[in-house]
């Protein structure tokens, strides 16, 4: 179902105010529907960016908080923080690349299995299509014709089985774009806690704390663009989670300081 948002109209259909008027995100003419459904589904890398951004800000600020909690020299922050940005950023990007590649492998494996089954036991596969359609509410008197229409095209047949039998998406994301999104977000957001120390601010820790909190809030607010939550709630949740992780790091650093002579 398309999400609705309010819009204002005029008396000449451009500026007429109407508080209960809405507009949908997609055109619903026959031509627009055909073009949209015929096009390859757009792939979203938002989760990769959010994942990398939050982790970059949290882990880098955790280093800052941990080092200061242990009363170590400020230059240690720059050394450990810089190493973390590069090493951990690449590690996360590599992990996301391999994880996304596994989605391709799973998709290709399931597709090969279905193609083999269609070739060896086509009647059994047609029965599976029938069961899927019954579950979707297709009437019995129409079932035979719908099954015949779907199974007359092998690609369409396979796509249906991948979607309803395996629960796989219509398209698989690019491993390179997923990894790049994670790394770039990690680098950008992870620089925020370090920037005040690079600039040698007098109250660098408090500036870093405020900047990191703002970054958490911005990430949550941006994420809300693709969510049903309002931006302030999404930003607040992200801020609370990130701040909690940073507080734990600071407490651990202080605890380890007390344990060491």
Helices and strands as residue ranges (DSSP letters): E 4-6, E 22-24, H 30-38, H 46-69, H 74-120, H 122-135, H 140-151, H 154-164, H 175-198, H 204-223, G 224-226, H 231-259
